[in-house]
């Protein structure tokens, strides 16, 4: 087997997932474990047509392959937060993880949706930099607002975003117990807070790791998606048959 041959192995549990999803997850784990550099070119051999038979080969550039998310990925979250709002927040988080601020790495947390319950489950840490602005001046669909959010991202506390993309508040301390939450070793207080608030409410949390810029998406107390930081901007790849055009929410 691979161990006897001296090859590194990565075990994933995705029995019903398509081969492409299994391959992407394996590559993500390999990058996270520093088994592969983020800009590596990988030759992949796999069973593309017949189970148990290696019959396909692909040459993959990681900096192009792993920065793509599909609308289908976010629909797995089964949330009433509109897909466009989620995509905008994730894009913003990836920018922060990749660029940092003034050359320094930045860690932050966004809590999206179910804003009323999130606000009652949190408290201000002090000065709120978005207080006093109109809703239009706080909507992240506006490029100027997104740039302003990047400026406040280094501040302590969570940034609360309503389902319509309005930044409700910033610099919030999240009051949610992590007693019934289980996360992987190595994740810090920000990730535990994200898991806890999404366990307590119907919100989705998006974190940026200050250590390496990795973006994680939490829902129902668990990490459901992870985006590794790359030098290129993330690309969204949409499929016409992902959903009925009348769908307005990620579900």
C-alpha positions in Angstrom: 0.0 0.0 0.0 0.9 3.7 0.1 2.4 3.5 3.6 4.7 0.6 2.6 5.8 2.7 -0.4 6.7 5.6 1.8 3.9 7.8 0.4 2.0 10.3 2.5 -1.7 9.5 2.9 -4.8 11.6 3.6 -8.0 10.0 4.8 -11.3 11.6 4.0 -14.8 10.4 4.7 -17.0 11.5 1.8 -18.4 8.2 0.5 -21.3 9.7 -1.5 -19.5 12.7 -2.9 -18.5 13.0 -6.5 -14.8 12.3 -7.4 -14.2 16.0 -8.1 -15.3 17.0 -4.6 -13.2 14.3 -3.0 -10.2 15.4 -5.0 -10.7 19.1 -4.0 -11.1 18.3 -0.3 -8.0 16.1 -0.4 -6.0 18.9 -2.0 -7.3 21.4 0.5 -6.2 19.2 3.4 -2.8 18.6 1.8 -2.2 22.4 1.5 -3.5 23.0 5.1 -1.1 20.2 6.3 1.8 21.8 4.3 2.2 18.6 2.3 1.7 20.7 -0.8 2.6 24.3 -1.4 -0.5 26.5 -2.4 0.9 27.2 -5.9 1.9 23.6 -6.7 1.2 21.8 -9.9 -0.3 18.4 -9.2 -0.7 15.3 -11.4 -3.7 13.4 -10.1 -4.5 9.8 -10.9 -8.0 8.6 -10.0 -11.0 6.4 -10.7 -13.1 8.7 -13.0 -15.3 6.1 -14.7 -15.1 2.7 -13.1 -14.8 2.2 -9.3 -11.6 0.4 -8.3 -9.8 1.2 -11.6 -7.4 4.1 -12.1 -8.6 5.3 -15.5 -8.2 9.1 -15.4 -5.4 11.6 -15.1 -5.5 15.4 -14.5 -2.9 18.1 -14.2 -4.1 20.6 -11.7 -2.7 24.1 -10.8 -3.7 24.6 -7.2 -3.8 28.4 -7.3 -6.5 28.1 -10.0 -8.3 25.0 -8.8 -8.8 25.6 -5.1 -10.0 29.3 -5.3 -13.2 28.3 -7.0 -16.4 28.0 -5.0 -19.8 27.1 -6.5 -23.2 28.3 -5.6 -23.9 24.7 -4.7 -21.3 24.8 -1.9 -23.2 27.6 -0.1 -26.6 26.0 -0.7 -25.4 23.1 1.4 -25.7 25.4 4.4 -29.5 25.2 4.4 -29.9 28.7 5.6 -32.4 31.4 4.8 -29.7 34.0 4.3 -29.8 35.0 0.6 -27.0 33.5 -1.4 -25.8 36.9 -2.7 -25.3 38.1 0.8 -23.3 35.0 1.8 -21.2 35.2 -1.4 -20.4 38.9 -0.7 -19.3 38.2 2.9 -17.2 35.2 1.9 -15.5 37.3 -0.9 -14.8 40.0 1.7 -13.4 37.5 4.2 -11.1 36.0 1.5 -9.9 39.4 0.6 -9.1 40.2 4.2 -7.3 36.8 4.6 -5.3 37.3 1.5 -4.4 41.0 1.8 -4.4 41.6 5.6 -4.2 45.3 6.4 -1.2 47.5 5.9 1.0 44.4 5.3 -0.1 42.7 8.6 -2.2 39.6 8.9 -5.8 40.1 10.1 -8.2 37.8 11.9 -11.8 38.6 12.2 -15.3 37.1 12.4 -18.6 37.9 10.5 -21.9 36.6 11.8 -24.5 36.7 9.0 -28.3 36.4 9.3 -30.7 36.0 12.3 -29.4 39.4 13.3 -32.0 40.0 16.0 -31.1 36.9 18.0 -27.4 37.4 17.4 -27.6 41.0 18.7 -29.4 39.7 21.9 -26.7 37.0 22.2 -23.9 39.5 22.1 -22.8 42.8 23.7 -20.6 45.7 22.7 -17.0 45.7 23.5 -16.9 49.4 23.5 -17.0 51.9 20.6 -19.1 50.7 17.6 -17.5 52.2 14.4 -20.7 51.7 12.3 -23.2 53.3 14.8 -24.9 56.4 13.5 -24.7 55.6 9.8 -27.8 55.0 7.6 -28.6 51.5 6.4 -27.6 52.4 2.9 -24.2 53.5 4.2 -23.8 50.1 6.0 -24.7 47.7 3.1 -21.8 45.5 2.0 -23.1 45.4 -1.5 -21.5 48.8 -1.8 -17.8 48.6 -2.6 -17.1 51.6 -0.4 -18.7 49.9 2.5 -16.6 46.8 1.9 -13.5 48.8 1.9 -14.6 50.5 5.2 -15.2 47.0 6.7 -11.7 46.0 5.8 -10.5 49.0 7.9 -12.4 47.9 11.0 -11.7 44.2 10.6 -8.6 44.3 12.8 -10.6 45.5 15.8 -11.7 43.1 18.5 -15.1 41.5 18.3 -17.5 40.2 15.7 -19.1 42.1 12.8 -22.8 41.4 12.6 -24.4 41.4 9.2 -28.2 41.1 8.5 -29.6 38.9 5.8 -29.9 41.9 3.4 -26.2 42.7 3.8 -26.5 45.6 6.2 -23.8 45.7 8.9 -25.8 45.9 12.1 -22.9 46.3 14.4 -19.2 45.8 14.9 -16.9 45.1 17.8 -19.4 42.7 19.4 -18.6 40.1 22.1 -20.5 36.9 21.4 -22.3 35.5 24.4 -22.8 31.8 23.5 -21.6 28.8 25.3 -19.3 26.3 23.5 -20.2 23.5 25.9 -21.8 21.4 23.2 -19.4 22.2 20.4 -16.6 20.0 19.1 -13.9 21.4 16.8 -10.6 20.2 15.5 -7.4 20.8 17.6 -5.6 24.0 16.8 -8.6 26.3 16.3 -8.6 29.3 18.5 -11.2 31.4 20.5 -12.5 33.1 17.3 -13.5 29.7 15.8 -15.1 28.5 19.0 -17.1 31.6 19.2 -18.2 31.2 15.6 -19.3 27.6 16.2 -21.1 28.5 19.5 -23.1 31.4 18.0 -24.2 29.3 15.0 -25.2 26.6 17.4 -27.3 29.0 19.4 -28.9 30.9 16.5 -29.7 30.4 12.9 -26.9 32.6 11.7 -23.9 31.6 9.6 -20.4 32.7 10.8 -17.4 33.4 8.6 -14.0 33.5 10.2 -10.6 34.7 9.0 -7.6 33.1 10.7 -5.0 35.6 11.7 -2.3 32.9 11.5 -2.7 31.9 7.8 -5.7 33.8 6.4 -7.8 30.6 6.1 -11.5 31.4 5.8 -13.9 29.0 7.5 -17.7 29.0 7.2 -19.7 27.8 10.3 -23.3 26.7 10.5 -25.2 24.8 13.2 -22.0 24.7 15.3 -19.8 23.0 12.7 -17.2 24.0 10.1 -18.9 23.2 6.8 -16.6 24.9 4.3 -13.0 26.1 4.2 -11.2 28.4 1.8 -7.5 28.6 1.7 -5.8 32.0 1.0 -4.2 32.4 -2.4 -2.6 35.3 -4.1 -5.3 35.5 -6.8 -8.8 36.7 -6.0 -11.3 33.9 -5.5 -13.6 33.1 -8.4 -17.2 32.0 -8.2 -18.1 29.4 -10.7 -21.9 29.2 -11.2 -23.8 26.4 -12.9 -27.1 27.1 -14.7 -28.6 23.9 -13.3 -27.7 24.5 -9.7 -31.2 25.6 -8.8 -34.5 26.9 -10.1 -34.1 30.6 -11.2 -36.9 31.5 -8.9 -34.9 30.4 -5.8 -33.9 33.5 -3.8 -32.2 31.9 -0.8 -29.4 29.4 -0.2 -31.1 26.2 0.8 
